[in-house]
């Protein structure tokens, strides 16, 4: 019986570790690009659309793959106070939850802010966007379209407006 319990504990631990490795959404106070684009997800514990968006990230294979390959995705929980180091420069910019919330004028959640690899803010999305919409926004950055075309024009061409 003891052997069975130990085996079950081992399996549960292995599943937890594999799920953690596959998680795209990072919960850390060191916000870096490291050669990737960056997405900040401003969220709260009580935000139902934040939960839906996080579920989308895990379950939608196309969205998951696109984010995993091209973005560092960071959770910024607004109902918790944290000190952050932001950027790839030495020393990194020091900031905190309140400063980030005020700096990006976050009034509601989810709020998604996307940057290119050089920390140039490209898109800020107030509210929830479904996986198909998110893929269009992400491709705007990943394919470098933002360098030659405005977002509104791109969204019209993509059939989103």
C-alpha positions in Angstrom: 0.0 0.0 0.0 2.8 2.4 0.9 4.4 1.7 -2.5 1.2 2.6 -4.3 0.9 5.9 -2.4 4.5 6.8 -3.2 4.0 6.0 -6.9 0.8 8.2 -6.9 2.7 11.1 -5.2 5.5 10.7 -7.7 3.1 10.8 -10.7 1.3 13.9 -9.2 4.6 15.7 -8.8 5.7 14.8 -12.3 2.5 16.2 -13.7 2.8 19.4 -11.7 6.4 19.9 -13.0 5.4 19.2 -16.6 2.5 21.6 -16.4 4.7 24.3 -14.9 7.2 23.9 -17.7 4.5 24.2 -20.3 3.0 27.3 -18.8 3.6 30.4 -20.9 2.3 33.0 -18.3 5.2 33.9 -16.0 4.7 35.1 -12.5 7.9 36.9 -11.7 9.1 40.4 -10.8 11.9 40.4 -13.4 10.3 41.5 -16.7 12.8 40.9 -19.6 12.5 40.5 -23.3 15.6 38.3 -23.8 15.2 38.5 -27.6 11.5 38.0 -27.6 8.5 40.3 -27.8 6.8 41.0 -24.4 3.2 40.8 -23.3 2.0 42.1 -19.9 -1.3 40.8 -18.7 -2.8 43.1 -16.0 -5.2 41.0 -14.1 -7.1 40.5 -10.8 -8.2 37.4 -8.9 -11.8 38.3 -9.4 -11.7 39.1 -13.1 -13.7 36.4 -15.0 -12.3 37.4 -18.4 -8.7 37.2 -17.1 -9.4 33.6 -16.2 -10.9 32.9 -19.7 -7.9 34.5 -21.4 -5.5 32.4 -19.3 -7.5 29.3 -20.2 -7.4 30.3 -23.9 -3.6 30.6 -23.7 -3.4 27.0 -22.4 -6.0 25.4 -24.6 -5.9 27.1 -28.0 -2.9 25.3 -29.7 -2.3 28.0 -32.3 -2.3 30.8 -29.7 -0.2 28.8 -27.3 2.4 28.0 -30.0 2.6 31.6 -31.3 3.0 33.0 -27.8 5.5 30.4 -26.7 7.8 30.9 -29.7 7.6 34.7 -29.9 6.7 36.3 -26.5 7.6 36.4 -22.9 4.2 36.7 -21.2 4.1 38.2 -17.7 1.2 38.4 -15.2 0.8 41.7 -13.4 -1.7 41.0 -10.6 -3.2 44.4 -9.7 -4.6 43.1 -6.4 -1.1 42.4 -5.1 1.8 44.9 -4.6 5.1 43.9 -6.1 8.4 45.6 -6.9 9.5 44.9 -10.5 12.7 45.1 -12.5 11.7 45.9 -16.1 13.8 45.9 -19.3 17.0 44.3 -20.6 19.3 47.2 -19.8 21.7 47.2 -16.8 20.6 48.2 -14.3 17.0 47.5 -15.2 14.3 50.1 -14.6 12.8 49.6 -11.1 9.0 50.0 -10.9 6.1 48.6 -8.9 2.5 47.5 -9.4 1.0 51.0 -8.7 3.4 52.7 -11.1 2.7 50.2 -13.9 -1.0 50.5 -13.4 -0.8 54.3 -13.5 1.8 54.4 -16.3 -0.4 52.3 -18.6 -3.7 53.9 -17.3 -5.2 50.5 -16.5 -8.7 51.1 -15.3 -10.2 47.6 -16.0 -8.9 44.0 -16.4 -7.9 42.2 -18.4 -5.6 44.8 -19.9 -2.9 43.4 -22.3 0.1 45.5 -23.3 2.4 44.2 -26.1 5.9 45.3 -26.8 8.4 44.4 -29.5 11.8 42.9 -28.6 13.2 46.4 -27.9 10.4 47.3 -25.4 8.6 49.6 -27.8 4.9 49.5 -26.9 3.0 48.4 -29.9 -0.5 47.5 -28.7 -2.6 48.0 -25.6 -5.9 46.1 -25.5 -8.4 47.0 -22.8 -10.6 44.0 -22.2 -10.9 40.5 -23.5 -10.0 39.4 -27.0 -10.8 35.8 -28.1 -8.0 33.6 -29.4 -8.7 34.3 -33.1 -8.5 38.1 -32.4 -5.4 37.7 -30.3 -3.7 35.8 -33.1 -4.3 38.7 -35.4 -2.9 41.2 -32.9 0.1 39.0 -32.2 0.9 38.5 -35.9 0.9 42.3 -36.3 3.9 42.3 -34.1 5.6 39.0 -34.9 5.5 39.6 -38.6 6.8 43.2 -38.2 3.7 44.6 -39.9 3.6 47.4 -37.2 6.8 48.8 -38.8 5.0 49.7 -42.1 1.3 49.8 -41.4 -1.0 51.3 -38.8 -3.0 49.0 -36.5 -6.3 50.3 -37.7 -5.4 49.7 -41.4 -4.1 46.2 -40.6 -7.3 45.3 -38.6 -9.5 46.5 -41.5 -7.5 44.3 -43.9 -7.7 41.4 -41.5 -11.5 41.7 -41.4 -11.6 42.7 -37.7 -13.0 46.2 -38.3 
